[in-house]
Amino acid sequence: MQKTILITGATDGIGLETAKKLVKLDHHVLLHGRSPSKLAELQAQLEAVKAKGRLASYVADFSTLASVSTMAESVIDGNESLDVLINNAGVFKVSDTNTSEGLDVRFAVNAIAPYALTKCLMPLFDSSSRVVNLSSAAQASVDIDALLGVKTGLDDMEAYAQSKLAITMWSRHMAKNRVLEYGLDGPVVIAVNPGSLLGSKMVREAFGVEGADLTIGADILCRAALSDEFVDASGKYYDNDSKQFAAPHPDALDDTLSSEVVRVIESILKDKAA
Ligand SMILES: NC(=O)c1ccc[n+]([C@@H]2O[C@H](COP(=O)([O-])OP(=O)(O)OC[C@H]3O[C@@H](n4cnc5c(N)ncnc54)[C@H](OP(=O)(O)O)[C@@H]3O)[C@@H](O)[C@H]2O)c1
């Protein structure tokens, strides 16, 4: 069945490969990127090969939370429903770790912006919709002060691993509490490690290696988005290194710690909106 699928960070790496696959499968694909020129180029490239599906593009720099809500409004204006949201956009190495809103950019882009986007888009989801969140094998206990942007100077890996645990924690929390906190018709929420050291710009810049075939990541994202194996996977973590559902970092299974991370993200969103 033809689905409407929004993929963030579609302009490079795993997101780009995934977008190409989804277009070939004739789905309606909503592309997100932060660079207007890269996004326009991608849309033109995909328009040339698409057969049946519809394409749309949305620009937003996720290091600014205001731009996330502006983008969400455009998505809501242009679409009656959303079958799948793939929260793929992410950063590892950056020249400036602080955002204009006083956050650490790794937390902002990798954990807080996708939470904000998912919440804003709730009116488009029903209980069969899926939110696929990009986790990682790199997961480390979240320092709440770093999440808040109060503690600065975390090195690349430390901040990245904490931000990836934060998205894994809120994924399970959202899945478990979708009825109470997010409305009866909340979506299935799944965290996915797409595979380690896949050959993207992020991996080349971070580790100086070419990395493995990006289609390893694109294939698992398409399965998580579309396949029946993931129908009952809400709240679970899929580890594509071991090719199975697996236990995430123990903190992600701790309801108290996960609720605290969500409470802090909510407080950041409230603060930035004020
Ligand atoms: N590659 C791996 O081995 C691996 C392993 C585990 C998890 N992951 C996760 O997989 C996801 C995709 O990573 P990748 O390896 O494909 O990296 P990538 O090639 O660097 O792609 C990242 C995507 O995110 C976008 N992005 C970066 N900063 C942004 C911002 N401030 N606002 C909006 N969009 C932004 C990029 O836009 P531009 O095109 O403008 O740069 C690009 O489209 C990430 O969440 C990453 O953490 C990757």
The ligand as an SDF file (V2000), in Angstrom:
LIG
                    3D

 48 52  0  0  0  0  0  0  0  0999 V2000
   26.4650    6.1580    9.6190 N   0  0  0  0  0  0  0  0  0  0  0  0
   26.4360    5.3560   10.6700 C   0  0  0  0  0  0  0  0  0  0  0  0
   27.2190    4.4040   10.7940 O   0  0  0  0  0  0  0  0  0  0  0  0
   25.4240    5.5570   11.7510 C   0  0  0  0  0  0  0  0  0  0  0  0
   25.4070    4.6790   12.8390 C   0  0  0  0  0  0  0  0  0  0  0  0
   24.4560    4.8390   13.8260 C   0  0  0  0  0  0  0  0  0  0  0  0
   23.5160    5.8550   13.7260 C   0  0  0  0  0  0  0  0  0  0  0  0
   23.5620    6.7130   12.6570 N   0  0  0  0  0  0  0  0  0  0  0  0
   22.5520    7.7800   12.5990 C   0  0  0  0  0  0  0  0  0  0  0  0
   21.9820    7.7880   11.3050 O   0  0  0  0  0  0  0  0  0  0  0  0
   21.5060    9.1050   11.0060 C   0  0  0  0  0  0  0  0  0  0  0  0
   22.0200    9.5240    9.6390 C   0  0  0  0  0  0  0  0  0  0  0  0
   23.4280    9.6800    9.7340 O   0  0  0  0  0  0  0  0  0  0  0  0
   24.4110    9.5520    8.4980 P   0  0  0  0  0  0  0  0  0  0  0  0
   25.4840    8.6440    8.9400 O   0  0  0  0  0  0  0  0  0  0  0  0
   23.6620    9.2520    7.2600 O   0  0  0  0  0  0  0  0  0  0  0  0
   25.0130   11.0370    8.4850 O   0  0  0  0  0  0  0  0  0  0  0  0
   25.1080   12.1660    7.3530 P   0  0  0  0  0  0  0  0  0  0  0  0
   25.4770   11.5820    6.0450 O   0  0  0  0  0  0  0  0  0  0  0  0
   25.9900   13.2140    7.9310 O   0  0  0  0  0  0  0  0  0  0  0  0
   23.6070   12.6970    7.2270 O   0  0  0  0  0  0  0  0  0  0  0  0
   23.0150   13.4300    8.2420 C   0  0  0  0  0  0  0  0  0  0  0  0
   21.7820   14.1360    7.7270 C   0  0  0  0  0  0  0  0  0  0  0  0
   21.3070   15.0020    8.7900 O   0  0  0  0  0  0  0  0  0  0  0  0
   21.2510   16.3510    8.2950 C   0  0  0  0  0  0  0  0  0  0  0  0
   21.5290   17.3220    9.3390 N   0  0  0  0  0  0  0  0  0  0  0  0
   22.7020   17.5280    9.9970 C   0  0  0  0  0  0  0  0  0  0  0  0
   22.6080   18.5980   10.8180 N   0  0  0  0  0  0  0  0  0  0  0  0
   21.3650   19.0840   10.6770 C   0  0  0  0  0  0  0  0  0  0  0  0
   20.6660   20.1930   11.2260 C   0  0  0  0  0  0  0  0  0  0  0  0
   21.2590   21.0520   12.0660 N   0  0  0  0  0  0  0  0  0  0  0  0
   19.3850   20.4060   10.8610 N   0  0  0  0  0  0  0  0  0  0  0  0
   18.7830   19.5760    9.9840 C   0  0  0  0  0  0  0  0  0  0  0  0
   19.3880   18.5230    9.4120 N   0  0  0  0  0  0  0  0  0  0  0  0
   20.6610   18.2690    9.7430 C   0  0  0  0  0  0  0  0  0  0  0  0
   22.3270   16.3900    7.2020 C   0  0  0  0  0  0  0  0  0  0  0  0
   22.1290   17.5210    6.3710 O   0  0  0  0  0  0  0  0  0  0  0  0
   23.2900   17.9860    5.3160 P   0  0  0  0  0  0  0  0  0  0  0  0
   23.1050   17.1110    4.1170 O   0  0  0  0  0  0  0  0  0  0  0  0
   22.9510   19.4210    5.0620 O   0  0  0  0  0  0  0  0  0  0  0  0
   24.5990   17.7900    5.9910 O   0  0  0  0  0  0  0  0  0  0  0  0
   22.0910   15.0580    6.5290 C   0  0  0  0  0  0  0  0  0  0  0  0
   20.9740   15.1180    5.6860 O   0  0  0  0  0  0  0  0  0  0  0  0
   22.0080    9.9990   12.1460 C   0  0  0  0  0  0  0  0  0  0  0  0
   20.9600   10.1980   13.0810 O   0  0  0  0  0  0  0  0  0  0  0  0
   23.1170    9.1780   12.7720 C   0  0  0  0  0  0  0  0  0  0  0  0
   23.3290    9.5050   14.1220 O   0  0  0  0  0  0  0  0  0  0  0  0
   24.4900    6.6020   11.6890 C   0  0  0  0  0  0  0  0  0  0  0  0
  1  2  1  0
  2  3  2  0
  2  4  1  0
  4  5  1  0
  4 48  2  0
  5  6  2  0
  6  7  1  0
  7  8  2  0
  8  9  1  0
  8 48  1  0
  9 10  1  0
  9 46  1  0
 10 11  1  0
 11 12  1  0
 11 44  1  0
 12 13  1  0
 13 14  1  0
 14 15  2  0
 14 16  1  0
 14 17  1  0
 17 18  1  0
 18 19  2  0
 18 20  1  0
 18 21  1  0
 21 22  1  0
 22 23  1  0
 23 24  1  0
 23 42  1  0
 24 25  1  0
 25 26  1  0
 25 36  1  0
 26 27  1  0
 26 35  1  0
 27 28  2  0
 28 29  1  0
 29 30  1  0
 29 35  2  0
 30 31  1  0
 30 32  2  0
 32 33  1  0
 33 34  2  0
 34 35  1  0
 36 37  1  0
 36 42  1  0
 37 38  1  0
 38 39  2  0
 38 40  1  0
 38 41  1  0
 42 43  1  0
 44 45  1  0
 44 46  1  0
 46 47  1  0
M  CHG  2   8   1  16  -1
M  END
$$$$
